[in-house]
Amino acid sequence: MHVLAAQRLQSLKLGEAVTFKNLTMFPLLDGVQGDPDYLTLDDALQQGLVSVTEVHEGGIVNNLKVTNRSGFAVLIVDGEELVGAKQNRVVNLTILVPAQQTVVIPVTCVEQGRWHHVSHEFYTSRQAMPATMRARKSEQVFARRMMAGDAYADQSALWDEVAMRQIALEVESPTGAMTDIYDRYEHTLSDYEQAFQPLEAQVGALFAINGRIVGLDLFDFAQTFRRFFPKLVRSNALDAITFFQPEFTPLTADGAHQFIERVARADSQVFPAVGEGEDVRFRAAGVVGSALVARERVVHLCAFAHHSGEDDHHELFTSLIRPSERRRRHWW
């Protein structure tokens, strides 16, 4: 693992687990003080300091253009959803867009059935891509980095993932939009959101569903983490809804520690980041993920449980979300 990333992971303290229904969060705590020296994308958009558009009038499915007019860098986080323009997209990796610069970023479409403008610019949604889908995307980007050096995902495979999720959760969407799934389950997602609150010194979170680790997200500052926390909860909560089990063996603190240690020991490859810094890609037995290292620190790290071969993500998908079974549970 990249030295700074390993040191950061090993410096963390694990907070007491919080569980709501079948979703568990272990807070990741750190005593580091300070304020971010960048703006989040949400804040920059609200202040009119940045614009996200199609690369040109015709558009390119897997690229967008970000123009940063502010005097600060702007942080865009892996999995963030951008809605509007010709079709909704999610960001393929964490990016620090330099001040006063325009950058073309790699994205993946999550709305297969639309290719026309509904707005000139994109805006951010309230959620990120579901965590298990971020894991798949991370695997794909890792493979693409190693093969071609760029940071694209498998567009067709992720369109299939969105379609499978809509079938599993009985969601109708005229354009096959991921955001329609979230809208359909807004009431239940709000229950999950209210159940989890960030702690003062919290800089990250490790999530488990049905007692099984899904992954973790770690930021450089508590303020940044708090800004993204609702999106992370919604991302994991949608998976919790999809794969709901009423009974399970809870994840222990030892299990959480072991996962963090596997991440810290994972072999890594370093690539030039899109924007500032280095894009660190790592993979090991049971783990896949990435980190943005910039300004001599780990700005953001995400790691996901990884299963090789016929991975049991799809076994879960086919065994736990049969419509007849979901109707029988009536848990939501």
N, C-alpha and C positions, 0 to 999 in steps of 0.2 A: 504494500500500500504506500501511496505517497506519504512522505514523512509528516507533513503538516496535517494530513487527514488522519493518520494513525494517532498522532499526538492528541488531536482534538477529541477523537472518540474515546481515548483512554483517560481523558481528563473529566469525562462526564460523570455525574451522579444520577442514579436511578431513583425517581420519586415513587411514591406509593401508587399502585395500580388503581384505576377507576374503571368500573365496568357498568355498562348500561345495555340491557338485553344481552345480545351476543357479541358486543364490541367492547374491547378492552384497550385502554391507553395507559402506557407507562410514560410519565413525564421524564424528559431528559433535561437535567439541571446543570447549570454552570454559574460560577460566581463572577464571570467576566462582566465588567461594567463598560458603558459607553453607548454612544448613539451612532446609527448608521451614517456612513459618508456617501450615501446614494439615496435615490428615491425609489419606492416600489412603483411598479407600473400603474397600479390603481391610483396612487397619489399623484403621479405625474399626469395621468389622463384627466383626473379631476381638476387639476390646476391648469390644464391646457398647454402643458409643456412638452408633450410628446404626441405623435400621431402614428397609428398603425394602419396601413393600407395594403391593398393589392400592389404587387410590384409594378404593374402598369394596368392600363384599362382592360386588356384582355385577361389578365390574371394568370397566375401559375399555382396549381393546386398545392404544391409542397413548399412554397416560399411566400413570405410576406416582407414588407418594407417597414422598418421602424425609423422614424425621424425624431431624434432627441434634440430639442431646442433649448434645454435647460443648461445651467452651469454645473449640474451634477450628473453622474452616471445614473442609469435607470436599470433596476433589477427586474428581470422577467424570469419566472420560475418554471422549471420542468413540469409539464402537465397542465399549466394554466390554460383555461379555455378563452378564446377570443371569438366573439360573435358579431355578425353583421357582414358587410361588404357582399362578396359573391357566395360565400359559404362559411360556416363555422369551422374553426381550426383549434388544435391544441399545440402547444409549444413542445418541441422535441428534446430540449435540454435547457439548463439554466444559463441565462445570458446576462452579462453586465454591459449594457449599451453605453459607450463612452459619451461624455458631455459633448454637445454641439456636433454630433455625427449622425449619419444615416447608415443603417446596417440592414442587410438582407438576412432574414432568419429562417431556419428550417422548421417546418410545421407539418402536421398531419391533419387531414380533413376528418371531421366527425359529423358531417351532414351530407350524405351521399347524393340526395335527390334534388339539390338546388345548385344552380350555377348562374345566378343573376344578382345584380346589386339590390340590396335592400337599404343600404347606407353607403356613404363614401368611405367612412372610417370604421374600424373595429372598436369595440369596447369590451371590457372584461366581464365575465359572468361571475356568479357567486360561488362557482365550484371549479375544481380541477377534474381531470379525467379520473374515473374510478381507479382505485389503487392497484387492483389486479391487472387492469388494462395498462396502467403505467409500467407495471413490471414487464409485461409482454413488449411494450414499446422500448423499454430499456434494453432488453435482450436483443431486439432488432437493431437498435442504434449501435450497440456494442459490436455486433457482427458487421454492420456496414462500415463502422470506423476502421475495423481491422482489415476489411476487404478493399474499401475504396477511399477511406480517409474522411468522407463527409459524414453528416449526422442525420441521414434520412431513415425513416421507418418503413415497414411494409404496409403500404397504403391499403391494398386489397384485404390483407389479413385484419387490419384494424377496422375497416368497414364491416367485415364479417363479425368482428367482436361486438360492434354497436348493434348490428342486426340481431345477433344472438341474444343480447341483453334485452332488446325490445320484445322479442318473442318470449323470453323467460319471464319477464315481468308484465307481460300482456299490455304493452304500450303501443298505441297506434301513433305513427308520426308520418305526415304526408311527405316530408323530405328526409326521413331517416335520421333525424337530428338527435344527438346525444342529450342535448338540453331538454328535450321533451320527456325523457325518462325521469330526470330530476324533477321537472314540473309535475309529473304524474304522482310522485311520491313526496311532494313538498311537506305535507302534514307530518308524515312519519320522520322525514329528515329533520324537521324542526325539533321534534322530540329528542333526537340524538344530539343535535346542536346544544340544546339547553342542558343536557346531562354532562357536558364536558366544558370545563373552563380552564384557561391557562393559568399557571402559577407565576409568581413574580419573577423568579429566576429561571423560568423554563425557556429553553432555546430549541427544543425539539420534542418529538413524540415518537414512540414505538407503538404500533397498533397491531392487535391480534383479533381475529374473527373466529368464533367457535373454539377458542383456546389455541388457535394456530397463528403464528406470526405472519403478517402480511408484509410489513416493512416499516421503515422509519424515515423521517425527514428531520434534518438538523440545519440550523441557521447560525450565522455568526453573532447575531444580537437578539436579545429577548424581544425587543421592539419589532424587529422584522418577523420573528416567529408569531407574535400576537397578531400581526397584520394578516398573515396567511392562515392562521389557525382555523377559522371557520371553513375555508375551502378544503383544508385537509380533513376535517371532521366529516364534511359532506362527501368527500371522495371515498373515505373508508366506510361511511354509513351506508352508501348505496350498495357497496359490496356486502355489508352485513345484512341488508335487506334481501339481496339476491340469494345469499348462501345461508339463510337463517336456519339455525338449529336451536330448539328450546333448551336442550341439555347438552353440556359439554364439560370437559375437564379444563379448568382455568389454566392459563399460562402462568408459570411461576416466575419470580424475579430471577432465579438461576437461569431459566430458559431465555429470558430477555438478555441477561448478561452474556450468555454464550453466543447469541446471535450477534451482538455488538462486537464481541471479540473476533468472531469469524469475519466480520466486515473489516475490522482493523488489520487482520492478517492477510486479507485477500490480495492476490497479485493484481497489479494495475498497469495500465498503459496511459501515457500522457499525450494529448493532442492539443494543437492550438485551439483556444476557445473561439467561439463566435463573439466578437467584442473583446473585452478585457480578459486577461488571465489564461489559465490552462483548464482544459476539459479532461478530467481524470476519469477513466473508465476502468471498472474492476469487476472481476468475476471469480468465484471460488465455489467449492461444493456447497450448494444450498443458498448461494448469495449472488446477486447481480446488482449493479448500480453505478452511480457516477457522482462526481463532485466538481464544483467550480472553485478553483483555487485562484485567488487574485488578491492583490494588495497585501501579500504575505500572510494570508489567512484563508481558511475554508469559508467561503461565503455561503454555500449551500451544499449539502450532501444528501442524497437519497439512496436508500438501499432496500432491496426487495427479496423476499424469499423466492428462491429459484428452484425449479424441479426439471430435471433433464428428461429426455425421451417423451413418452406419452404422459405429459405432466398432469398432475392431479388437479390442476386448475380446471381443466376441461372435464375430468371425472366429476368434480364437484358440480360443474355447470349442468351436466346431463343428469345427475342423480338427485340434486337437491331442488331443482326448480321446475319439475313437471307441473303443469297447470293444475292437474287434479289434486296433487299433493298440496300445492299452495292454497287452493280453495278450501281444503280440509282443515288447514291450520288456522286460517283467519286471524293470524297474530297481529296484523297491522290495523 
